[in-house]
Structure formats: structure tokens, C-alpha cells
């Protein structure tokens, strides 16, 4: 693909498939016993893949807007992000909070503790003790959305240098904690929140937006078998037989994730397209945000259903959870979210 064709591409078809793989991995992590093949214990890395994709897509859009208009409309950007993210997130949080308080369930107190942090997108600053704990990743993304567009608008000439410093700082914190036991005074969730994958996605966006670096990456990314090779490599890396992959091993996985995303957007007809762009994966990817927010509720529905049926198979629990979450996400996308998505499109640039 020529660089101009890349710049003209508005929809990277393979990324929905990658989003689907990421959310399936997260659901697996929350439903399946963490034993057996080491790869099956690392579904939490699905969130990191989400981060790489998000950093790449958001900044690609910002860079293109800046080229077209000479600036970035921050008001429109924040309006689009608000309309896409907050309505469903708040609906789920208030729904869970209200139901738990009304039923006085076992998690009522812990949900009441966590809800204010989930609502204010500060869940990665405190220990979360309920099913709302998944909001830590949304907090990290919102913090990125709040800060980085300002950099792209005000300090674009220095954006890559600032990005490098940000990634380096995040690595110092995560690697210092993982390898040397440092920073113990910091909130545990913040120590576990790494902004490196988002930063690498941003870095990839800048590399592919620049004609010179786009051309230089051609030998690594343009081959038809580049994407399958990258995918096999990352599966091998994630399967490394070590108990703890925090610190430098996780950085290596993040770099491989960035390579996978790069191969999938550099050319649309890559060798893994038939798999990654199949109808089911693509559709799950479209509603992956809803699946993520609703899958913790779906876990309880799956458990209750299987208990009534007398089924105690973890694979059945995982499968039913995915199906319930997917169905709920489709309904949400077609009804509740649809109204806000129409408003969001009015702010398109």
C-alpha cells in the first residue's frame, strides 16, 4: 500500500478482529481457571492490546485532522469521546450500584466503595474491591484522552520526544517495581497500570503518518506473511514458561503487539486477513466496548444459569459468558448507544 493510500484509509478492517481477540482474552481471564497451558493464564494481556489499538487509532485521527485543518479541535474531540464512552459506562455503573443497594447483596458495600472512583475515572489510583475493578483500564484511557490531544495540538513538534519521556517514566516505574521492589508507596493499581502500550500505539501512529518512516518500515511490514509471522511470534512470547512477566518481559510483549497492529494496518490484504476479518470476530470487535463493560454482569448470569442446569465446566462458563455479553452488547449498541453515536457523528472531523 502506498503512503497516500494509507492516509486515505478511513477504516482498518482488521482492527475489529484484533479488538475481538482482546475482549475474548479478557473474558477468558475472568472465567477460566488459571492453570494448564501458560498461554491460558494470560488473558489479562487483552487489555494491553486494546491500549495499543486505541493509542494508534486516536492519534492517527488527530494527526490527519491536524494536516487537514492546521489544528486539532479539542472541543470536538472531547465531545466525541464523551458521547462514545461515558453514557454506557455510567449506565452500567449506576445500574450495578443501584441493583446491589436494592438487593443488599454481598457486594453492596464494596460496590458503593468503588463506584465514585469508577465514575470519576480514577479507578487506577486506588485499590478496587468489587466487580467495578475493571474500570481501572477505562480510567487509564480517559487520562490519556485528556492529556495527549493537548500535546498533539500545542506541542506537535515535540510530541515524539514527550512521548519518549512518558514511556521511559512508565517503564522506570513498572520495571523498578517489578525487578527491584521500588515505589511501594504508590497506589497498587497505579503500579499495575502501564501507559506503555498506549504510548507504543501513539508512537506507531507517528511512524506510519510520516512518509519517510512509513517507507523504512516497508520491509518489515509489507510482506503478505508479516502479519501471520507477528501473530505466531507473540503467541510464542506470551507462552513463555515464567510465572511473572511484569517489567521487561511485558515490555517485549507490548512491542510485539505493536508489530501485530502495524502489520494489520500497513496492508489490508495481509496473510491473516481471512481469519482476523471473519464475520463473527469483526462483529464482536464492533461492540467490544459493550462486551467489556457488560461481561462482569454476564459472568453472574452465566454462573446462575449453569448452576440451575447442574453444569460445572469452566469452558461452558466462558462460552456462555461470551454469548450473554455479546448479546447484551448488541442490544445496547442498537438501542441505548445508538442515540449517543448519532450525536457523536455530528462532531466528526
Residue frames relative to the residue before (quaternion, step in Angstrom):
aa qw qx qy qz dx dy dz
X 1.0000 0.0000 0.0000 0.0000 0.00 0.00 0.00
X 0.4270 -0.6859 0.5237 0.2701 3.57 -0.92 0.88
X 0.6326 -0.5414 0.3800 0.4029 3.56 -1.20 0.42
X 0.6360 0.5259 -0.3387 0.4519 3.59 0.98 -0.74
X 0.6398 0.5103 -0.3305 0.4702 3.57 1.01 -0.76
X 0.6076 0.5382 -0.3449 0.4713 3.57 1.06 -0.73
X 0.6811 0.4895 -0.2937 0.4585 3.58 0.88 -0.93
X 0.6822 0.4852 -0.2809 0.4695 3.58 1.13 -0.62
X 0.5453 0.6251 -0.3989 0.3910 3.59 1.24 -0.31
X 0.2057 -0.8115 0.5406 0.0834 3.57 -0.61 1.15
X 0.7853 0.1841 -0.0910 0.5841 3.58 1.15 -0.58
X 0.1950 -0.7630 0.6089 0.0948 3.56 -0.67 1.14
X 0.3500 -0.8176 0.4199 0.1809 3.53 -0.05 1.37
X 0.6774 0.5236 -0.3092 0.4139 3.58 0.97 -0.76
X 0.5811 0.6262 -0.3855 0.3487 3.59 1.10 -0.50
X 0.5864 0.5486 -0.3871 0.4531 3.61 1.10 -0.47
X 0.6333 0.5235 -0.3265 0.4672 3.57 1.04 -0.73
X 0.6498 0.4991 -0.3145 0.4792 3.57 1.01 -0.79
X 0.6137 0.5303 -0.3478 0.4703 3.60 1.04 -0.71
X 0.6444 0.5259 -0.3238 0.4510 3.57 0.97 -0.85
X 0.6429 0.5093 -0.3242 0.4712 3.58 0.93 -0.86
X 0.6409 0.5355 -0.3204 0.4470 3.57 1.00 -0.85
X 0.7145 0.4362 -0.2802 0.4698 3.61 0.79 -0.93
X 0.6016 0.5387 -0.3657 0.4627 3.61 1.05 -0.61
X 0.6342 0.5259 -0.3240 0.4650 3.58 1.03 -0.80
X 0.6536 0.5110 -0.3154 0.4607 3.60 0.96 -0.84
X 0.6576 0.4950 -0.3128 0.4740 3.59 0.91 -0.87
X 0.6072 0.5427 -0.3413 0.4693 3.58 1.03 -0.79
X 0.6504 0.5381 -0.3089 0.4383 3.58 0.92 -0.95
X 0.7452 0.4130 -0.2185 0.4757 3.58 1.00 -0.80
X 0.7555 0.3934 -0.2111 0.4794 3.62 1.19 -0.20
X 0.7492 0.4036 -0.2163 0.4785 3.60 1.06 -0.63
X 0.5544 -0.6090 0.4409 0.3568 3.63 -0.98 0.77
X 0.3831 -0.7490 0.4996 0.2066 3.56 -0.90 0.92
X 0.4675 0.6205 -0.4938 0.3906 3.52 0.37 1.29
X 0.6362 0.5293 -0.3865 0.4071 3.57 -1.25 -0.01
X 0.8284 -0.1233 0.1243 0.5321 3.56 -1.10 -0.76
X 0.5371 -0.6766 0.3994 0.3069 3.55 -0.75 1.07
X 0.5821 0.5899 -0.3751 0.4153 3.61 1.08 -0.65
X 0.6656 0.5316 -0.3042 0.4263 3.58 1.04 -0.78
X 0.6521 0.5121 -0.3207 0.4579 3.60 1.24 -0.17
X 0.7040 0.5006 -0.2432 0.4411 3.57 1.25 -0.15
X 0.2050 0.8098 -0.5192 0.1806 3.53 1.03 0.78
X 0.5346 0.6383 -0.4033 0.3795 3.59 1.20 -0.43
X 0.5730 0.6024 -0.3772 0.4081 3.60 1.20 -0.43
X 0.4726 0.6679 -0.4424 0.3672 3.58 1.25 -0.18
X 0.6203 0.5346 -0.3442 0.4593 3.60 1.06 -0.71
X 0.6338 0.5311 -0.3347 0.4519 3.59 1.00 -0.77
X 0.6373 0.5142 -0.3269 0.4719 3.58 1.04 -0.76
X 0.5920 0.5511 -0.3522 0.4710 3.59 1.06 -0.73
X 0.6645 0.5237 -0.3058 0.4366 3.56 0.91 -0.95
X 0.6427 0.5162 -0.3307 0.4594 3.60 0.91 -0.87
X 0.6663 0.5024 -0.2998 0.4623 3.57 0.89 -0.98
X 0.6672 0.5121 -0.3040 0.4474 3.58 0.90 -0.93
X 0.6567 0.5089 -0.3177 0.4570 3.59 0.88 -0.90
X 0.6612 0.5082 -0.3074 0.4583 3.57 0.96 -0.86
X 0.7201 0.4660 -0.2751 0.4343 3.59 0.70 -1.04
X 0.6688 0.5098 -0.3185 0.4375 3.57 0.81 -0.95
X 0.7249 0.4325 -0.2616 0.4679 3.58 0.80 -0.96
X 0.5668 0.5612 -0.3906 0.4596 3.62 1.10 -0.51
X 0.6638 0.4917 -0.3016 0.4761 3.59 0.95 -0.86
X 0.6524 0.5123 -0.3180 0.4591 3.60 0.98 -0.81
X 0.6587 0.5096 -0.3133 0.4564 3.59 0.93 -0.86
X 0.6705 0.4896 -0.3030 0.4679 3.57 0.94 -0.83
X 0.6288 0.5175 -0.3415 0.4693 3.58 1.02 -0.74
X 0.6435 0.5280 -0.3237 0.4497 3.57 0.95 -0.84
X 0.6498 0.5129 -0.3151 0.4641 3.59 1.00 -0.79
X 0.6925 0.4867 -0.2791 0.4536 3.58 0.97 -0.87
X 0.8277 0.2712 -0.0862 0.4837 3.55 0.81 -1.05
X 0.4830 -0.6813 0.4280 0.3454 3.57 1.25 -0.19
X 0.7767 0.1410 -0.0977 0.6061 3.57 1.30 0.06
X 0.3846 -0.6663 0.5721 0.2843 3.55 -1.37 -0.06
X 0.3258 -0.7377 0.5611 0.1867 3.57 -0.77 1.05
X 0.2528 -0.8132 0.5066 0.1343 3.56 -0.05 1.30
X 0.6165 0.5576 -0.3496 0.4323 3.58 1.01 -0.75
X 0.6733 0.4807 -0.2896 0.4813 3.56 0.93 -0.92
X 0.6294 0.5414 -0.3360 0.4449 3.58 0.99 -0.81
X 0.7048 0.4550 -0.2763 0.4689 3.56 0.80 -1.01
X 0.6039 0.5453 -0.3592 0.4571 3.59 1.09 -0.61
X 0.6603 0.5056 -0.3120 0.4594 3.59 0.92 -0.91
X 0.6799 0.4875 -0.2956 0.4612 3.59 0.86 -0.94
X 0.6392 0.5333 -0.3259 0.4481 3.58 0.98 -0.82
X 0.7047 0.4689 -0.2672 0.4606 3.57 0.85 -0.98
X 0.6693 0.4929 -0.3085 0.4625 3.59 1.12 -0.56
X 0.8004 0.3669 -0.1558 0.4478 3.56 0.85 -0.96
X 0.7382 0.4911 -0.2717 0.3743 3.56 0.67 -1.07
X 0.6464 0.5488 -0.3782 0.3713 3.69 0.71 -0.83
X 0.7157 0.4234 -0.2744 0.4830 3.61 0.72 -0.98
X 0.6316 0.5399 -0.3429 0.4383 3.58 0.95 -0.81
X 0.6877 0.4686 -0.2860 0.4751 3.58 0.86 -0.93
X 0.6191 0.5453 -0.3461 0.4467 3.59 1.01 -0.76
X 0.6725 0.4848 -0.2973 0.4737 3.58 0.94 -0.89
X 0.6644 0.5075 -0.3156 0.4487 3.60 0.87 -0.93
X 0.6975 0.4526 -0.2848 0.4769 3.60 0.79 -0.98
X 0.6158 0.5482 -0.3457 0.4481 3.59 1.07 -0.68
X 0.6808 0.4737 -0.2832 0.4816 3.57 0.85 -0.97
X 0.6496 0.5223 -0.3094 0.4576 3.58 0.96 -0.92
X 0.6920 0.4874 -0.2826 0.4513 3.58 0.87 -0.96
X 0.6678 0.4979 -0.3073 0.4601 3.58 0.92 -0.90
X 0.6616 0.5067 -0.3159 0.4535 3.58 0.94 -0.85
X 0.6605 0.4946 -0.3123 0.4707 3.59 1.00 -0.78
X 0.6612 0.5140 -0.3043 0.4539 3.60 0.97 -0.86
X 0.7466 0.3957 -0.2188 0.4880 3.56 0.94 -0.88
X 0.2728 -0.7807 0.5084 0.2401 3.56 1.31 -0.31
X 0.1751 0.8278 -0.5092 0.1577 3.54 0.99 0.90
X 0.7312 -0.4512 0.2964 0.4171 3.53 -1.34 0.16
X 0.7284 0.4210 -0.2438 0.4824 3.59 1.14 -0.56
X 0.3436 0.7861 -0.4732 0.2000 3.59 1.25 0.03
X 0.7026 0.4643 -0.2812 0.4601 3.60 0.80 -0.94
X 0.6754 0.4890 -0.3066 0.4590 3.58 0.93 -0.85
X 0.6328 0.5088 -0.3311 0.4807 3.60 1.06 -0.69
X 0.6332 0.5189 -0.3285 0.4710 3.60 1.00 -0.77
X 0.6293 0.5231 -0.3281 0.4719 3.59 1.10 -0.67
X 0.7506 0.4420 -0.2204 0.4389 3.57 0.86 -0.99
X 0.5690 0.6648 -0.3783 0.3020 3.58 1.03 -0.78
X 0.6680 0.4969 -0.3447 0.4335 3.67 0.77 -0.81
X 0.6623 0.4918 -0.3122 0.4712 3.60 1.02 -0.72
X 0.6258 0.5221 -0.3345 0.4732 3.57 1.09 -0.69
X 0.6803 0.5036 -0.2889 0.4474 3.58 0.96 -0.86
X 0.7425 0.3879 -0.2147 0.5021 3.58 1.08 -0.67
X 0.4246 -0.7351 0.4388 0.2946 3.59 1.29 0.21
X 0.4970 0.6073 -0.4572 0.4186 3.52 0.90 1.04
X 0.3104 0.8051 -0.4639 0.2006 3.57 1.25 0.35
X 0.6473 0.4990 -0.3372 0.4673 3.61 1.18 -0.30
X 0.6119 0.5545 -0.3541 0.4390 3.61 1.25 0.08
X 0.7723 0.2800 -0.1352 0.5539 3.58 1.23 -0.36
X 0.5525 -0.5655 0.4664 0.3968 3.62 -1.22 0.29
X 0.1825 -0.7697 0.6042 0.0957 3.58 -0.72 1.07
X 0.1793 -0.8447 0.5033 0.0331 3.57 -0.77 1.05
X 0.7011 0.4175 -0.2704 0.5109 3.60 1.22 0.21
X 0.7385 -0.3883 0.3032 0.4603 3.54 -1.31 -0.19
X 0.5736 0.5737 -0.3798 0.4445 3.59 1.26 -0.19
X 0.3939 0.7443 -0.4580 0.2848 3.57 1.27 0.04
X 0.5843 0.5926 -0.3803 0.4035 3.59 1.13 -0.52
X 0.5529 0.6359 -0.3912 0.3701 3.60 1.22 -0.31
X 0.4481 0.6861 -0.4665 0.3328 3.62 1.22 -0.11
X 0.6684 0.5051 -0.3096 0.4497 3.60 0.99 -0.81
X 0.6307 0.5152 -0.3338 0.4748 3.57 1.08 -0.70
X 0.6101 0.5462 -0.3422 0.4608 3.57 1.10 -0.70
X 0.6557 0.5108 -0.3136 0.4591 3.58 0.91 -0.91
X 0.6674 0.4921 -0.3082 0.4663 3.59 0.94 -0.85
X 0.6584 0.5098 -0.3219 0.4505 3.58 0.90 -0.85
X 0.6280 0.5220 -0.3346 0.4703 3.58 1.03 -0.72
X 0.6260 0.5175 -0.3242 0.4851 3.56 1.09 -0.73
X 0.6625 0.5079 -0.3054 0.4582 3.60 0.90 -0.92
X 0.6494 0.5354 -0.3175 0.4368 3.57 1.04 -0.76
X 0.7706 0.4014 -0.1862 0.4587 3.57 0.91 -0.96
X 0.7399 0.4981 -0.2874 0.3490 3.56 0.59 -1.12
X 0.6125 0.5385 -0.3847 0.4323 3.68 0.88 -0.63
X 0.5989 0.5514 -0.3604 0.4555 3.60 1.10 -0.61
X 0.6388 0.5151 -0.3203 0.4734 3.57 1.03 -0.80
X 0.6799 0.4961 -0.2989 0.4498 3.59 0.88 -0.92
X 0.6893 0.4589 -0.2906 0.4795 3.58 1.08 -0.59
X 0.7916 0.3615 -0.1705 0.4622 3.57 0.72 -1.07
X 0.8179 0.2028 -0.0536 0.5358 3.57 1.00 -0.82
X 0.1284 0.8513 -0.5046 0.0646 3.57 1.07 0.68
X 0.6378 0.5417 -0.3405 0.4287 3.61 0.96 -0.77
X 0.7527 0.3498 -0.1907 0.5241 3.56 1.16 -0.58
X 0.3557 0.7890 -0.4592 0.2001 3.58 1.29 0.03
X 0.6745 0.4964 -0.3115 0.4490 3.60 0.87 -0.90
X 0.6404 0.5106 -0.3283 0.4706 3.60 1.02 -0.75
X 0.6483 0.5026 -0.3135 0.4785 3.57 0.97 -0.85
X 0.6212 0.5417 -0.3285 0.4613 3.55 1.04 -0.81
X 0.6513 0.5237 -0.3125 0.4515 3.58 0.92 -0.90
X 0.6555 0.5028 -0.3034 0.4748 3.56 0.99 -0.84
X 0.6518 0.5214 -0.3132 0.4531 3.57 1.01 -0.82
X 0.6534 0.4971 -0.3072 0.4812 3.56 0.97 -0.87
X 0.6446 0.5271 -0.3192 0.4524 3.58 0.96 -0.88
X 0.6555 0.5088 -0.3130 0.4621 3.59 0.95 -0.87
X 0.6521 0.5080 -0.3137 0.4672 3.58 0.95 -0.87
X 0.6548 0.5064 -0.3105 0.4673 3.59 1.03 -0.78
X 0.6137 0.5426 -0.3489 0.4551 3.58 1.02 -0.76
X 0.6740 0.4895 -0.2947 0.4682 3.57 0.95 -0.88
X 0.7272 0.4461 -0.2624 0.4509 3.59 0.71 -1.08
X 0.7010 0.4474 -0.2763 0.4818 3.61 0.89 -0.89
X 0.6197 0.5392 -0.3490 0.4510 3.59 1.04 -0.70
X 0.6717 0.4776 -0.2935 0.4843 3.55 1.01 -0.80
X 0.7009 0.4932 -0.2786 0.4334 3.58 0.88 -0.97
X 0.8020 0.3350 -0.1492 0.4716 3.58 0.85 -0.97
X 0.8098 0.2481 -0.1120 0.5197 3.60 1.11 -0.59
X 0.4721 -0.7148 0.4202 0.2993 3.59 1.27 0.11
X 0.3801 0.7420 -0.4715 0.2875 3.58 1.15 0.57
X 0.8033 0.3523 -0.2346 0.4190 3.52 -1.45 0.03
X 0.2391 0.8075 -0.5131 0.1658 3.60 1.07 0.56
X 0.5970 0.5784 -0.3601 0.4236 3.59 1.21 -0.35
X 0.5882 0.5870 -0.3730 0.4127 3.57 1.24 -0.33
X 0.6166 -0.5370 0.4063 0.4079 3.63 -1.15 0.50
X 0.5614 -0.6447 0.3976 0.3334 3.63 -0.83 0.94
X 0.6718 0.5016 -0.3180 0.4427 3.59 0.88 -0.87
X 0.6365 0.5197 -0.3358 0.4605 3.58 1.07 -0.69
X 0.6229 0.5326 -0.3383 0.4624 3.58 1.07 -0.66
X 0.7060 0.4454 -0.2570 0.4870 3.56 1.08 -0.72
X 0.6059 0.5297 -0.3575 0.4739 3.60 1.25 -0.27
X 0.0374 -0.7992 0.5998 0.0098 3.57 -0.58 1.09
X 0.2906 -0.7593 0.5601 0.1592 3.54 -0.89 0.97
X 0.3892 0.7538 -0.4600 0.2622 3.58 1.29 0.05
X 0.6881 0.4709 -0.3318 0.4412 3.68 0.72 -0.84
X 0.6162 0.5113 -0.3555 0.4821 3.60 1.03 -0.67
X 0.6572 0.5225 -0.3023 0.4513 3.56 0.95 -0.90
X 0.6526 0.5016 -0.3165 0.4714 3.57 1.01 -0.76
X 0.6109 0.5317 -0.3448 0.4745 3.58 1.10 -0.62
X 0.6325 0.5152 -0.3168 0.4838 3.57 1.05 -0.79
X 0.6370 0.5328 -0.3105 0.4626 3.56 0.96 -0.90
X 0.6503 0.5085 -0.3124 0.4701 3.59 0.94 -0.88
X 0.6233 0.5412 -0.3431 0.4481 3.60 0.97 -0.81
X 0.6752 0.4813 -0.2952 0.4747 3.59 0.93 -0.87
X 0.6436 0.5294 -0.3302 0.4433 3.59 0.94 -0.82
X 0.7339 0.4229 -0.2444 0.4720 3.58 0.85 -0.94
X 0.6116 0.5458 -0.3608 0.4449 3.60 1.17 -0.40
X 0.6674 0.4851 -0.2932 0.4830 3.58 1.14 -0.61
X 0.4851 -0.6939 0.4390 0.3007 3.66 -0.67 0.99
X 0.6699 0.5191 -0.3157 0.4267 3.60 0.89 -0.86
X 0.7127 0.4236 -0.2679 0.4908 3.59 0.81 -0.95
X 0.5691 0.5721 -0.3827 0.4499 3.60 1.13 -0.55
X 0.6793 0.4865 -0.2851 0.4696 3.57 0.91 -0.93
X 0.6657 0.5144 -0.3077 0.4445 3.58 0.95 -0.86
X 0.6719 0.4896 -0.2967 0.4699 3.59 1.11 -0.61
X 0.4157 0.7535 -0.4362 0.2630 3.57 1.27 -0.27
X 0.6847 0.4930 -0.3151 0.4345 3.66 0.73 -0.93
X 0.6951 0.4670 -0.2725 0.4738 3.58 1.11 -0.65
X 0.8055 0.3411 -0.1276 0.4674 3.58 1.03 -0.79
X 0.6688 0.5803 -0.3061 0.3496 3.57 1.05 -0.65
X 0.5517 0.6287 -0.4051 0.3692 3.62 1.11 -0.41
X 0.5867 -0.6054 0.4058 0.3530 3.56 -1.03 0.73
X 0.7413 0.4004 -0.2217 0.4910 3.56 1.07 -0.71
X 0.3675 0.7402 -0.4879 0.2812 3.59 1.23 0.23
X 0.6744 0.5018 -0.3013 0.4501 3.61 0.89 -0.91
X 0.6759 0.4640 -0.3241 0.4720 3.66 0.79 -0.85
X 0.6267 0.5368 -0.3388 0.4520 3.59 1.03 -0.76
X 0.6600 0.5032 -0.3052 0.4669 3.57 0.94 -0.89
X 0.6636 0.5122 -0.3071 0.4506 3.59 0.98 -0.81
X 0.6475 0.4986 -0.3165 0.4815 3.58 0.97 -0.82
X 0.6388 0.5377 -0.3212 0.4469 3.56 1.01 -0.82
X 0.6990 0.4618 -0.2925 0.4610 3.58 0.85 -0.87
X 0.5992 0.5389 -0.3646 0.4665 3.60 1.08 -0.62
X 0.6461 0.5134 -0.3131 0.4700 3.57 1.00 -0.81
X 0.6700 0.5025 -0.3004 0.4565 3.57 0.95 -0.89
X 0.6688 0.4931 -0.3023 0.4671 3.59 0.93 -0.87
X 0.6717 0.4941 -0.2860 0.4721 3.58 1.19 -0.51
X 0.3495 0.7503 -0.5040 0.2469 3.60 1.21 0.15
X 0.4147 -0.7615 0.4508 0.2120 3.59 -0.78 1.05
X 0.4299 0.6388 -0.5251 0.3624 3.56 0.51 1.21
X 0.5472 -0.6600 0.4084 0.3135 3.55 -1.01 0.83
X 0.8064 0.2000 -0.0681 0.5524 3.56 0.87 -0.97
X 0.1116 -0.8157 0.5662 0.0412 3.60 -0.63 1.09
X 0.3750 0.7324 -0.4960 0.2775 3.60 1.19 0.29
X 0.7167 0.4182 -0.3203 0.4570 3.54 -1.22 0.48
X 0.8579 -0.1082 0.0837 0.4952 3.56 -0.98 -0.84
X 0.6252 0.5234 -0.3756 0.4405 3.68 0.88 -0.67
X 0.6641 0.4912 -0.3155 0.4671 3.59 0.98 -0.78
X 0.5870 0.5540 -0.3682 0.4614 3.58 1.10 -0.61
X 0.6384 0.5270 -0.3263 0.4563 3.59 0.96 -0.83
X 0.6490 0.5034 -0.3115 0.4779 3.58 1.01 -0.81
X 0.6311 0.5273 -0.3354 0.4595 3.60 1.00 -0.76
X 0.6431 0.5127 -0.3244 0.4672 3.59 0.98 -0.78
X 0.6523 0.5000 -0.3127 0.4762 3.57 1.02 -0.77
X 0.6080 0.5364 -0.3506 0.4687 3.60 1.05 -0.68
X 0.6415 0.5188 -0.3181 0.4670 3.55 1.00 -0.83
X 0.6219 0.5302 -0.3263 0.4751 3.58 1.07 -0.76
X 0.6400 0.5227 -0.3272 0.4584 3.60 0.93 -0.88
X 0.6691 0.4897 -0.3050 0.4684 3.59 0.82 -0.97
X 0.6474 0.5346 -0.3211 0.4381 3.58 0.94 -0.89
X 0.6783 0.4883 -0.3032 0.4577 3.60 0.88 -0.87
X 0.6787 0.5061 -0.2923 0.4447 3.58 1.10 -0.66
X 0.7268 0.3877 -0.2487 0.5096 3.60 1.19 -0.40
X 0.5556 0.6235 -0.3987 0.3790 3.59 1.17 -0.40
X 0.7754 -0.0412 0.0084 0.6300 3.56 1.11 -0.69
X 0.4660 -0.7179 0.4550 0.2460 3.54 -0.86 1.00
X 0.7306 0.4169 -0.2358 0.4867 3.59 1.09 -0.65
X 0.1804 0.8093 -0.5362 0.1582 3.57 0.94 0.87
X 0.6965 -0.5355 0.3093 0.3639 3.56 -1.28 0.41
X 0.6999 0.4372 -0.2775 0.4919 3.62 1.19 -0.31
X 0.3697 0.7767 -0.4620 0.2159 3.57 1.27 0.05
X 0.6313 0.5554 -0.3505 0.4124 3.61 0.90 -0.84
X 0.6966 0.4397 -0.2656 0.5009 3.56 1.05 -0.75
X 0.7464 0.4542 -0.2440 0.4208 3.54 0.64 -1.14
X 0.7537 0.3660 -0.2047 0.5061 3.60 1.15 -0.54
X 0.3267 0.7455 -0.5282 0.2419 3.60 1.13 0.42
X 0.7000 -0.5352 0.2793 0.3817 3.55 -1.17 0.66
X 0.6752 0.5049 -0.3130 0.4373 3.60 0.86 -0.90
X 0.6841 0.4763 -0.2952 0.4669 3.59 0.81 -0.97
X 0.6462 0.5298 -0.3241 0.4435 3.56 0.94 -0.88
X 0.6775 0.4928 -0.3001 0.4563 3.57 0.95 -0.85
X 0.6258 0.5145 -0.3389 0.4783 3.58 0.99 -0.79
X 0.6341 0.5448 -0.3269 0.4407 3.57 1.02 -0.78
X 0.6195 0.5549 -0.3397 0.4393 3.58 1.03 -0.80
X 0.7872 0.2797 -0.1386 0.5319 3.60 0.93 -0.88
X 0.2742 0.8183 -0.4769 0.1667 3.59 1.24 0.34
X 0.5989 0.5611 -0.3707 0.4347 3.60 1.06 -0.64
X 0.6680 0.4852 -0.2913 0.4832 3.56 0.97 -0.87
X 0.6198 0.5360 -0.3433 0.4590 3.58 1.00 -0.79
X 0.6536 0.5201 -0.3189 0.4480 3.58 0.93 -0.88
X 0.7107 0.4633 -0.2721 0.4541 3.58 0.79 -0.97
X 0.7609 0.4114 -0.1973 0.4613 3.57 0.99 -0.83
X 0.5371 0.6714 -0.4172 0.2944 3.60 1.13 -0.30
X 0.6018 0.5447 -0.3826 0.4413 3.63 1.09 -0.47
X 0.6154 0.5018 -0.3394 0.5042 3.60 1.10 -0.61
X 0.6529 0.5336 -0.3071 0.4413 3.57 0.98 -0.89
X 0.5757 0.5858 -0.3740 0.4307 3.57 1.11 -0.63
X 0.6781 0.4796 -0.2945 0.4726 3.58 0.92 -0.89
X 0.6389 0.5163 -0.3270 0.4672 3.59 1.03 -0.74
X 0.6478 0.5127 -0.3104 0.4702 3.56 1.01 -0.81
X 0.6507 0.5185 -0.3182 0.4545 3.58 0.91 -0.87
X 0.6717 0.4989 -0.3009 0.4575 3.57 0.89 -0.91
X 0.6609 0.5134 -0.3048 0.4548 3.58 0.95 -0.89
X 0.6980 0.4655 -0.2790 0.4672 3.59 0.83 -0.96
X 0.6058 0.5486 -0.3611 0.4491 3.60 1.09 -0.63
X 0.6548 0.5051 -0.3128 0.4671 3.58 0.99 -0.81
X 0.7006 0.4496 -0.2602 0.4891 3.57 1.10 -0.72
X 0.4445 -0.7094 0.4443 0.3191 3.57 1.25 -0.18
X 0.4754 0.6535 -0.4397 0.3921 3.59 1.20 0.58
X 0.0531 -0.8204 0.5692 -0.0122 3.57 -0.80 1.03
X 0.3909 0.7272 -0.4726 0.3082 3.58 1.10 0.63
X 0.4649 -0.6971 0.4654 0.2850 3.62 -0.70 1.02
X 0.6362 0.5321 -0.3417 0.4421 3.59 0.99 -0.75
X 0.6303 0.5153 -0.3303 0.4776 3.58 1.06 -0.72
X 0.6322 0.5333 -0.3248 0.4588 3.58 1.03 -0.80
X 0.6545 0.5026 -0.3047 0.4756 3.58 0.93 -0.88
X 0.6856 0.5004 -0.2927 0.4404 3.58 0.80 -1.02
X 0.6878 0.4735 -0.2900 0.4676 3.57 0.85 -0.94
X 0.6176 0.5403 -0.3490 0.4526 3.60 1.03 -0.71
X 0.6422 0.5161 -0.3174 0.4694 3.58 0.94 -0.88
X 0.6837 0.4947 -0.2976 0.4463 3.58 0.83 -0.95
X 0.6596 0.4960 -0.3143 0.4692 3.59 0.94 -0.84
X 0.6731 0.4941 -0.3003 0.4612 3.58 0.88 -0.96
X 0.6398 0.5200 -0.3242 0.4639 3.59 0.97 -0.81
X 0.6686 0.5033 -0.3016 0.4569 3.57 0.90 -0.91
X 0.6607 0.4963 -0.3022 0.4752 3.57 0.94 -0.87
X 0.6515 0.5182 -0.3133 0.4570 3.57 1.01 -0.82
X 0.6319 0.5239 -0.3310 0.4655 3.59 1.03 -0.75
X 0.6532 0.5016 -0.3132 0.4729 3.58 0.95 -0.87
X 0.6526 0.5137 -0.3077 0.4642 3.57 0.95 -0.88
X 0.6677 0.5149 -0.2997 0.4465 3.56 0.92 -0.94
X 0.7209 0.4538 -0.2450 0.4629 3.58 0.98 -0.85
X 0.7580 0.3424 -0.1885 0.5222 3.59 1.17 -0.41
X 0.8055 0.3112 -0.1673 0.4758 3.57 0.06 -1.31
X 0.7339 0.4346 -0.2509 0.4578 3.60 0.71 -1.05
X 0.5537 0.6537 -0.3885 0.3393 3.56 1.09 -0.68
X 0.6346 0.5422 -0.3282 0.4423 3.57 0.96 -0.87
X 0.7164 0.4486 -0.2549 0.4696 3.59 0.85 -0.97
X 0.6129 0.5405 -0.3510 0.4571 3.59 1.11 -0.62
X 0.6186 0.5249 -0.3475 0.4701 3.60 1.06 -0.66
X 0.6468 0.4942 -0.3210 0.4842 3.58 0.99 -0.76
X 0.6241 0.5575 -0.3309 0.4361 3.55 1.01 -0.83
X 0.6542 0.5371 -0.3145 0.4297 3.58 0.96 -0.84
X 0.5793 0.5793 -0.3783 0.4309 3.60 1.18 -0.42
X 0.7015 0.4377 -0.2562 0.5006 3.56 1.23 -0.47
X 0.3640 0.7481 -0.4873 0.2653 3.59 1.26 0.19
X 0.1254 -0.7844 0.6052 0.0527 3.53 -1.13 0.79
